[in-house]
Amino acid sequence: MGKKIHQTLFKLNKQEIKILNSSSKDSELKKKIYDKVPDKLVGALELAFYKAFEAIFINGTTLIEKTFNKEDLTLEHEARNYVIDKKETFKNIKKLDTPTKKNNLVNQTITTTSGLGMGLLGLGLPDIPILVATILRGIYQTASSYGVDYDTKEEKVYILRLISTALLKGERKVVMNDYLEAPLSNVIDLKTEIQITAKIMADALLVEKFIQGIPIVGVIGGVTNLFIYRKISKYSTLKYKTRYLMNKNDSGFLMSDREIR
């Protein structure tokens, strides 16, 4: 591994530490609303997310692939990878981010439009399949841009844990990030992983979706879809880029460099 890649990894590590250590506290108003959310809605949200993930992971990956050109992203990655192998510069390494940034702009538009549309109508649940599909579409595009096959069982588990980690807070976020880095040789059943992620997503959007079900303030909940997408895409891009650069590591990137301080 060259010096430029090592330096880039160090910067990515600092970004990861910042994300993991960032404190995100709910407002007092949000906490009060949280306590008033009916148990029925909690269960409905978890089930809606579970069904959305299950449908896509088990039946719908091909459908999502029809919405973007996987082959082009793979060929583009191979070309950029070749360039980096020939000439390792910060400029060439930075160019790895180009397709992901472009795709995320499109996905953010889709996420915002669906969220606001449902919010204005006072519908808090029907946009969940669209939100999940858009999040997975973005992750699939990012994975392809960094040369990763996202359609294996192990990678599906990795993706679910990526989403969960991005949405958790505090110590749970740090623990899940470490769990994400662990080998996937002993993978938990995919449906169990889906269930865990569905619960975390439901919890992350609980108050917002409750608000989104009220037409007068529905737009507030609708905008949350964009916030959620950005949070997940930022974290997943960081992790996939790190994985790509780590695979080029032939001199040993010390784990002590990656410790959370």
C-alpha positions as CSV (number, residue, x, y, z in Angstrom):
1,M,0.0,0.0,0.0
2,G,1.3,3.4,-0.9
3,K,1.6,6.4,1.3
4,K,-1.4,8.2,-0.4
5,I,-3.7,5.3,0.4
6,H,-2.5,5.1,4.0
7,Q,-3.1,8.8,4.5
8,T,-6.5,8.5,3.0
9,L,-7.4,5.6,5.3
10,F,-6.2,7.7,8.3
11,K,-8.6,10.5,7.2
12,L,-11.4,8.1,6.8
13,N,-10.7,6.6,10.2
14,K,-11.0,10.1,11.8
15,Q,-14.3,10.6,10.0
16,E,-15.6,7.3,11.3
17,I,-14.5,8.2,14.9
18,K,-16.3,11.5,14.5
19,I,-19.5,9.8,13.4
20,L,-19.3,7.2,16.2
21,N,-18.6,9.8,18.9
22,S,-21.2,12.4,17.7
23,S,-23.9,12.9,20.3
24,S,-27.4,13.1,19.1
25,K,-30.0,13.9,21.7
26,D,-33.7,14.0,21.2
27,S,-35.5,17.2,22.1
28,E,-37.8,17.2,25.1
29,L,-40.8,17.7,22.7
30,K,-39.7,14.6,20.7
31,K,-39.4,12.6,23.9
32,K,-42.9,13.6,25.0
33,I,-44.4,12.6,21.6
34,Y,-42.5,9.4,21.7
35,D,-44.2,8.4,24.9
36,K,-47.6,9.1,23.3
37,V,-47.1,7.0,20.2
38,P,-49.6,4.1,20.3
39,D,-48.2,0.6,20.6
40,K,-50.2,-0.3,17.5
41,L,-48.2,2.1,15.4
42,V,-44.9,0.7,16.8
43,G,-45.9,-2.8,15.7
44,A,-47.1,-1.5,12.4
45,L,-43.9,0.3,11.6
46,E,-41.7,-2.7,12.5
47,L,-43.8,-5.0,10.4
48,A,-43.8,-2.5,7.5
49,F,-40.0,-2.3,7.5
50,Y,-39.6,-6.0,7.9
51,K,-41.9,-6.8,4.9
52,A,-40.1,-4.2,2.8
53,F,-36.6,-5.6,3.5
54,E,-37.8,-9.2,3.2
55,A,-39.6,-8.5,-0.2
56,I,-36.5,-6.8,-1.6
57,F,-33.8,-9.1,-0.3
58,I,-35.7,-12.2,-1.2
59,N,-37.6,-11.2,-4.3
60,G,-36.8,-7.7,-5.3
61,T,-33.0,-7.2,-5.9
62,T,-33.5,-7.7,-9.7
63,L,-36.2,-5.1,-9.7
64,I,-33.9,-2.5,-8.1
65,E,-31.1,-3.5,-10.5
66,K,-33.4,-2.4,-13.4
67,T,-33.3,1.2,-12.0
68,F,-29.6,1.6,-12.5
69,N,-26.8,0.3,-14.7
70,K,-24.8,-2.1,-12.5
71,E,-22.5,-3.1,-15.4
72,D,-21.5,0.5,-16.0
73,L,-20.7,1.1,-12.4
74,T,-18.6,-2.1,-12.3
75,L,-16.7,-1.2,-15.4
76,E,-16.1,2.4,-14.1
77,H,-14.8,0.9,-10.9
78,E,-12.4,-1.3,-12.8
79,A,-11.1,1.6,-14.8
80,R,-10.6,3.8,-11.7
81,N,-8.9,0.9,-9.9
82,Y,-6.5,0.4,-12.8
83,V,-5.7,4.2,-12.8
84,I,-4.9,4.1,-9.0
85,D,-2.7,1.0,-9.5
86,K,-0.8,2.8,-12.2
87,K,-0.6,6.2,-10.5
88,E,-1.6,6.5,-6.8
89,T,-2.5,10.1,-6.2
90,F,-5.0,11.9,-4.0
91,K,-6.8,13.1,-7.1
92,N,-7.3,9.6,-8.5
93,I,-8.4,8.2,-5.1
94,K,-10.9,11.1,-4.7
95,K,-12.4,10.2,-8.2
96,L,-13.6,7.0,-6.6
97,D,-16.3,9.1,-4.9
98,T,-17.7,10.6,-8.2
99,P,-20.3,7.9,-9.1
100,T,-21.6,7.6,-5.5
101,K,-22.1,11.4,-5.2
102,K,-23.9,11.6,-8.5
103,N,-26.2,8.6,-7.6
104,N,-26.9,9.9,-4.1
105,L,-28.3,13.2,-5.5
106,V,-30.8,11.3,-7.6
107,N,-31.8,9.0,-4.7
108,Q,-32.2,12.0,-2.3
109,T,-34.6,13.5,-4.8
110,I,-36.7,10.3,-4.9
111,T,-36.6,10.0,-1.1
112,T,-37.7,13.6,-0.5
113,T,-40.4,13.5,-3.1
114,S,-42.0,10.3,-1.7
115,G,-41.7,11.5,1.9
116,L,-43.2,14.9,1.3
117,G,-45.9,13.5,-0.9
118,M,-47.1,11.1,1.8
119,G,-46.6,13.7,4.5
120,L,-48.8,16.2,2.7
121,L,-51.5,13.5,2.4
122,G,-51.1,12.6,6.0
123,L,-50.0,9.1,5.2
124,G,-47.1,7.9,7.4
125,L,-46.7,4.2,6.3
126,P,-47.2,3.8,2.6
127,D,-43.8,5.4,1.7
128,I,-41.8,2.9,3.7
129,P,-41.3,0.4,0.8
130,I,-40.1,3.3,-1.4
131,L,-37.8,4.5,1.4
132,V,-36.3,1.1,1.9
133,A,-36.0,0.5,-1.8
134,T,-34.2,3.8,-2.3
135,I,-31.8,3.2,0.6
136,L,-30.9,-0.2,-0.8
137,R,-30.6,1.1,-4.3
138,G,-28.1,3.7,-3.0
139,I,-26.1,1.1,-1.1
140,Y,-26.1,-1.3,-4.1
141,Q,-24.8,1.5,-6.3
142,T,-22.1,2.4,-3.7
143,A,-21.0,-1.3,-3.3
144,S,-20.7,-1.7,-7.1
145,S,-18.7,1.6,-7.3
146,Y,-16.2,0.1,-5.0
147,G,-16.1,-3.4,-6.6
148,V,-18.2,-5.3,-4.1
149,D,-20.8,-7.9,-4.9
150,Y,-23.9,-7.0,-2.8
151,D,-26.0,-10.1,-3.7
152,T,-24.4,-12.7,-1.4
153,K,-25.9,-13.7,1.9
154,E,-22.9,-12.3,3.8
155,E,-23.1,-9.0,2.0
156,K,-26.8,-8.7,2.7
157,V,-26.1,-9.1,6.4
158,Y,-23.4,-6.5,6.1
159,I,-25.8,-4.1,4.5
160,L,-28.4,-4.6,7.2
161,R,-25.8,-4.0,9.9
162,L,-24.6,-0.9,8.0
163,I,-28.1,0.6,8.1
164,S,-28.5,-0.3,11.8
165,T,-25.2,1.2,12.8
166,A,-25.9,4.4,10.9
167,L,-29.2,4.9,12.7
168,L,-28.1,4.0,16.3
169,K,-26.8,6.4,18.9
170,G,-24.2,6.4,21.6
171,E,-22.6,3.3,22.9
172,R,-25.0,1.1,20.9
173,K,-23.6,2.7,17.7
174,V,-20.0,1.9,18.7
175,V,-20.8,-1.7,19.6
176,M,-22.7,-2.3,16.4
177,N,-19.8,-0.7,14.4
178,D,-17.4,-3.2,16.0
179,Y,-19.9,-6.0,15.3
180,L,-20.0,-4.8,11.6
181,E,-16.2,-5.2,11.4
182,A,-16.4,-8.8,12.8
183,P,-16.0,-11.8,10.3
184,L,-19.3,-12.9,8.8
185,S,-18.4,-16.6,8.8
186,N,-21.0,-17.3,11.4
187,V,-23.9,-15.3,9.9
188,I,-27.1,-15.0,11.9
189,D,-30.2,-16.1,9.9
190,L,-31.0,-13.4,7.3
191,K,-34.6,-13.1,8.5
192,T,-33.4,-12.5,12.1
193,E,-31.0,-9.8,10.8
194,I,-33.9,-8.2,8.9
195,Q,-36.0,-8.2,12.0
196,I,-33.2,-6.4,14.0
197,T,-32.8,-3.8,11.3
198,A,-36.5,-3.3,10.9
199,K,-36.8,-2.6,14.7
200,I,-34.0,-0.1,14.6
201,M,-35.4,1.7,11.6
202,A,-38.9,1.8,13.2
203,D,-37.4,3.2,16.4
204,A,-35.4,5.9,14.4
205,L,-38.5,7.0,12.5
206,L,-41.1,6.4,15.2
207,V,-41.9,10.0,16.2
208,E,-41.5,11.3,12.7
209,K,-43.9,8.8,11.2
210,F,-46.4,9.4,13.9
211,I,-46.2,13.1,13.0
212,Q,-46.4,12.3,9.3
213,G,-49.7,10.7,9.9
214,I,-51.2,14.0,10.9
215,P,-51.9,16.1,7.7
216,I,-51.3,19.5,9.3
217,V,-47.7,18.8,10.3
218,G,-47.1,15.9,7.8
219,V,-44.4,17.7,5.9
220,I,-42.1,17.6,9.0
221,G,-42.2,13.8,9.1
222,G,-41.8,13.7,5.3
223,V,-38.5,15.6,5.3
224,T,-37.2,12.9,7.8
225,N,-36.9,10.4,4.9
226,L,-34.2,12.6,3.4
227,F,-32.4,12.9,6.7
228,I,-32.4,9.2,7.2
229,Y,-31.2,8.5,3.6
230,R,-28.3,11.0,4.0
231,K,-27.2,9.5,7.3
232,I,-27.1,6.0,5.9
233,S,-25.5,6.9,2.6
234,K,-22.7,8.9,4.3
235,Y,-21.9,6.0,6.6
236,S,-22.1,3.3,3.9
237,T,-19.9,5.3,1.5
238,L,-17.3,5.7,4.2
239,K,-17.3,2.0,5.0
240,Y,-17.2,0.8,1.4
241,K,-14.4,3.2,0.5
242,T,-12.4,2.0,3.6
243,R,-12.9,-1.6,2.7
244,Y,-11.7,-1.0,-0.9
245,L,-8.6,0.8,0.3
246,M,-7.9,-1.7,3.0
247,N,-7.9,-4.5,0.4
248,K,-5.0,-2.7,-1.2
249,N,-3.2,-2.7,2.1
250,D,0.0,-4.7,1.8
251,S,1.9,-3.1,4.7
252,G,-0.5,-3.5,7.6
253,F,-2.8,-0.7,8.6
254,L,-2.5,-0.9,12.4
255,M,-5.7,-1.4,14.3
256,S,-4.4,1.0,16.9
257,D,-4.9,3.7,14.3
258,R,-8.6,2.9,14.2
259,E,-9.2,3.0,18.0
260,I,-12.0,5.3,19.1
261,R,-10.6,7.9,21.5
